[in-house]
Amino acid sequence: MCTHGFCAIASTLLNEQGFGSDVVEMYLAHAQKKSTRSLRAAISREWERHQQKSLTMRRRQDFCLTSVERTLYI
């Protein structure tokens, strides 16, 4: 397998994990130093979105668990 094959696999896995395509492409591209700021900004935005998604999922899980516990113990 060549380097491009690994990049394709990484791109697929990151996209399936929910990372934004702009972040994935900028990360895997052979970026010039001047685009480092835009890459960092894109990663920062993506990280904030990821944290918000994680918080939302935890809240949903807590709600579901609480509902199940109430149903079982009443």
C-alpha positions as protocol buffer text, in pm:
chain_id: "A"
residue {
  index: 1
  type: MET
  ca { x: 0 y: 0 z: 0 }
}
residue {
  index: 2
  type: CYS
  ca { x: 126 y: 346 z: -86 }
}
residue {
  index: 3
  type: THR
  ca { x: 96 y: 672 z: 109 }
}
residue {
  index: 4
  type: HIS
  ca { x: -213 y: 775 z: -85 }
}
residue {
  index: 5
  type: GLY
  ca { x: -385 y: 456 z: 25 }
}
residue {
  index: 6
  type: PHE
  ca { x: -323 y: 540 z: 390 }
}
residue {
  index: 7
  type: CYS
  ca { x: -454 y: 892 z: 332 }
}
residue {
  index: 8
  type: ALA
  ca { x: -770 y: 753 z: 173 }
}
residue {
  index: 9
  type: ILE
  ca { x: -826 y: 520 z: 469 }
}
residue {
  index: 10
  type: ALA
  ca { x: -765 y: 803 z: 717 }
}
residue {
  index: 11
  type: SER
  ca { x: -1006 y: 1029 z: 528 }
}
residue {
  index: 12
  type: THR
  ca { x: -1278 y: 763 z: 530 }
}
residue {
  index: 13
  type: LEU
  ca { x: -1236 y: 684 z: 899 }
}
residue {
  index: 14
  type: LEU
  ca { x: -1233 y: 1050 z: 1006 }
}
residue {
  index: 15
  type: ASN
  ca { x: -1538 y: 1131 z: 796 }
}
residue {
  index: 16
  type: GLU
  ca { x: -1723 y: 831 z: 942 }
}
residue {
  index: 17
  type: GLN
  ca { x: -1634 y: 955 z: 1292 }
}
residue {
  index: 18
  type: GLY
  ca { x: -1814 y: 1281 z: 1214 }
}
residue {
  index: 19
  type: PHE
  ca { x: -1522 y: 1515 z: 1156 }
}
residue {
  index: 20
  type: GLY
  ca { x: -1594 y: 1789 z: 906 }
}
residue {
  index: 21
  type: SER
  ca { x: -1472 y: 1723 z: 554 }
}
residue {
  index: 22
  type: ASP
  ca { x: -1295 y: 2060 z: 543 }
}
residue {
  index: 23
  type: VAL
  ca { x: -1089 y: 1968 z: 848 }
}
residue {
  index: 24
  type: VAL
  ca { x: -1007 y: 1622 z: 714 }
}
residue {
  index: 25
  type: GLU
  ca { x: -898 y: 1754 z: 375 }
}
residue {
  index: 26
  type: MET
  ca { x: -690 y: 2036 z: 525 }
}
residue {
  index: 27
  type: TYR
  ca { x: -525 y: 1796 z: 767 }
}
residue {
  index: 28
  type: LEU
  ca { x: -437 y: 1540 z: 501 }
}
residue {
  index: 29
  type: ALA
  ca { x: -331 y: 1795 z: 239 }
}
residue {
  index: 30
  type: HIS
  ca { x: 28 y: 1899 z: 197 }
}
residue {
  index: 31
  type: ALA
  ca { x: -45 y: 2241 z: 341 }
}
residue {
  index: 32
  type: GLN
  ca { x: 186 y: 2538 z: 325 }
}
residue {
  index: 33
  type: LYS
  ca { x: 286 y: 2712 z: 648 }
}
residue {
  index: 34
  type: LYS
  ca { x: 59 y: 3009 z: 576 }
}
residue {
  index: 35
  type: SER
  ca { x: -246 y: 2783 z: 593 }
}
residue {
  index: 36
  type: THR
  ca { x: -153 y: 2652 z: 939 }
}
residue {
  index: 37
  type: ARG
  ca { x: -369 y: 2919 z: 1103 }
}
residue {
  index: 38
  type: SER
  ca { x: -673 y: 2825 z: 899 }
}
residue {
  index: 39
  type: LEU
  ca { x: -613 y: 2458 z: 978 }
}
residue {
  index: 40
  type: ARG
  ca { x: -590 y: 2532 z: 1350 }
}
residue {
  index: 41
  type: ALA
  ca { x: -906 y: 2742 z: 1333 }
}
residue {
  index: 42
  type: ALA
  ca { x: -1092 y: 2466 z: 1148 }
}
residue {
  index: 43
  type: ILE
  ca { x: -975 y: 2204 z: 1399 }
}
residue {
  index: 44
  type: SER
  ca { x: -1078 y: 2431 z: 1685 }
}
residue {
  index: 45
  type: ARG
  ca { x: -1427 y: 2475 z: 1538 }
}
residue {
  index: 46
  type: GLU
  ca { x: -1455 y: 2103 z: 1480 }
}
residue {
  index: 47
  type: TRP
  ca { x: -1341 y: 2028 z: 1836 }
}
residue {
  index: 48
  type: GLU
  ca { x: -1607 y: 2263 z: 1977 }
}
residue {
  index: 49
  type: ARG
  ca { x: -1874 y: 2091 z: 1765 }
}
residue {
  index: 50
  type: HIS
  ca { x: -1749 y: 1751 z: 1882 }
}
residue {
  index: 51
  type: GLN
  ca { x: -1765 y: 1858 z: 2248 }
}
residue {
  index: 52
  type: GLN
  ca { x: -2119 y: 1989 z: 2200 }
}
residue {
  index: 53
  type: LYS
  ca { x: -2226 y: 1662 z: 2036 }
}
residue {
  index: 54
  type: SER
  ca { x: -2071 y: 1463 z: 2322 }
}
residue {
  index: 55
  type: LEU
  ca { x: -2249 y: 1673 z: 2582 }
}
residue {
  index: 56
  type: THR
  ca { x: -2580 y: 1632 z: 2402 }
}
residue {
  index: 57
  type: MET
  ca { x: -2534 y: 1254 z: 2383 }
}
residue {
  index: 58
  type: ARG
  ca { x: -2447 y: 1233 z: 2755 }
}
residue {
  index: 59
  type: ARG
  ca { x: -2760 y: 1429 z: 2841 }
}
residue {
  index: 60
  type: ARG
  ca { x: -2973 y: 1200 z: 2625 }
}
residue {
  index: 61
  type: GLN
  ca { x: -2819 y: 891 z: 2783 }
}
residue {
  index: 62
  type: ASP
  ca { x: -2879 y: 1028 z: 3133 }
}
residue {
  index: 63
  type: PHE
  ca { x: -3240 y: 1106 z: 3046 }
}
residue {
  index: 64
  type: CYS
  ca { x: -3295 y: 756 z: 2904 }
}
residue {
  index: 65
  type: LEU
  ca { x: -3133 y: 588 z: 3204 }
}
residue {
  index: 66
  type: THR
  ca { x: -3336 y: 796 z: 3446 }
}
residue {
  index: 67
  type: SER
  ca { x: -3656 y: 710 z: 3259 }
}
residue {
  index: 68
  type: VAL
  ca { x: -3575 y: 339 z: 3264 }
}
residue {
  index: 69
  type: GLU
  ca { x: -3488 y: 346 z: 3635 }
}
residue {
  index: 70
  type: ARG
  ca { x: -3816 y: 519 z: 3714 }
}
residue {
  index: 71
  type: THR
  ca { x: -4008 y: 262 z: 3511 }
}
residue {
  index: 72
  type: LEU
  ca { x: -3836 y: -34 z: 3675 }
}
residue {
  index: 73
  type: TYR
  ca { x: -3852 y: 84 z: 4034 }
}
residue {
  index: 74
  type: ILE
  ca { x: -4203 y: 229 z: 4050 }
}
